[in-house]
Amino acid sequence: MDDLYRDEILEHYRRPHNFGTLESPDASVEGSNPLCGDRITLMLAVGEDGRVEDVAFTGRGCAISQASASMLTDEIRGRSLAEVEELTNQVVLDLLGIEISPARLKCALLSIDTVKKAAAQVRGAGDAAGA
Amino acid sequence: MGSMTALRPLDPVALRRDFPLFERDFGGRTLAYLDSAATSLKPRAVIEAVDGYNARYTANVHRGIYTTGEEATAAYEGAREKVARFLNAAESAEIVFVRNATEAINLVAATWGQVNVRAGDRIVLTELEHHANLIPWQLLAQRTGAVLEFIPIDDEGRLDQAAYAALLATAPRLVAFTAVSNALGTIDPVREMTAAAHAAGALVLVDAAQAVPHAFVDVQAWGADFVVFSGHKVLGPTGSGALWARRALLEAMPPFMGGGEMIREVRLRSATWNDVPWKFEAGTPDVAAAIGLGAAVDYLAAIGMENVREHERGLTRYALELLPREVPGIRLFGPRSADERAGIVTFTLPEAHPHDVATLLDRDAIAIRAGHHCTQPLHERLGEPATARASFNVYSTTEDLDRLAAGLRSVQRVFARSA
């Protein structure tokens, strides 16, 4: 069973990276997994250059959902919004690096769904401001 | 039925031979199936009853003027009589076959509710309810302007009877509550709550989805107006279930769905309705599932529901003692006494989320439920987004629970690693 919960995942679960809130985020989005009650709130701050300057999340949930949020928030720092919106689910599955059963897929992908919504929110606000 | 015969201890190990799922190999082990509150396993008698209809006398019911058509109708109506006897209904016309308890509650909300509930009317529910006994009333309230009120629970998951009395003083139209909480196992005092509701002029719907599998349900003794349950939790097939209601109520209610079977005479612009219960059974029913449900209640009646209750009370007592002793830090929810709860034990571990617990237990061929068990408001009240739940039926053993305790210790070892 140890292959399923390798040490790196447990480490991210216990001490998640980027855990907390931002003072003046450009986007703040709540994502939830209605099946199990997993929940994260994700905040993005975007620089002048359109890249993710800072990112933070809070949440409560299983090791898979929380570790994936911890790893993914590391991954998107410094990336452009367009790059973030083009991230595939496979990126998260590769970061986790473990076999995810169909029943747990929603836990694994909660972070990327929320990150993409946040990126879209920043871009939508930018488009509206520019119009 | 409700007889005073002496209790015969039920032998779950012997009964397991009736359930083919235990013949399947799960990595050198049998499955420790501890999710019977979600759905029960099916005994061979039920599987054979379903197969028998599909293989030897397939025909539509109430139509065919030929041998198999008559056999199918007799088996389908015979199943209705078995369910009526099992619940101690006054007559089989009070049993409406539905797909599950959810459909039964929607039926009552859409028919009785539509005619009898007006803007400002109160409907009393509880904080324990499964979404099936919440959302249909939310939808009815949105359509009619009715107001929903909720009986709160105490910290052990018991309904606050003083708060209930205060809510009854507001003269509600309906009180709808679960006989047994699917999330905590709490057994509610159905008879007393029903009498109090009637004294206040309200009708009563009892969600018996978790009560029918675990104890003898006597609808006449309860005295309620509507009782609903799902067949698949009572060793029967999915797609089977029943609404029991007093005949006078069923006769006064408008139909639910329209179509064949539920009509008496049809003209192009009008129609008259069939007698109850067929007025509520539009279209070809799930004949095989209903026949399977009949076989399931026969199987349980032969065991004796008093014996089922004793068996599950013993397992619950065993689990409530074993888990805190063997699993450090485990938090148990619901009443502390096994006398106050059905065969359901809900818990969390301090170090691992219920989903992770369920995934790791699955590696040891132990099946439990993790999540909010379709009771999100209750989980808000408990302050937990999710819990883990082990639930029992006639085939459950103390060995299943020993495997659960060992599995939970092994989960704790994984989560303690390199901490």
Interface residues (C-beta under 8 A of the other chain):
Chain A: M1 D2 L4 Y5 D7 L10 E11 R14 L35 C36 G37 D38 R39 R60 G61 C62 A63 I64 S101 R104 C107
Chain B: A352 H353 P354 H355 D356 T359 L360 R363 D364 A370 G371 H372 Q376 H379 P385 A386 S410 V414 F415 R417 S418 A419
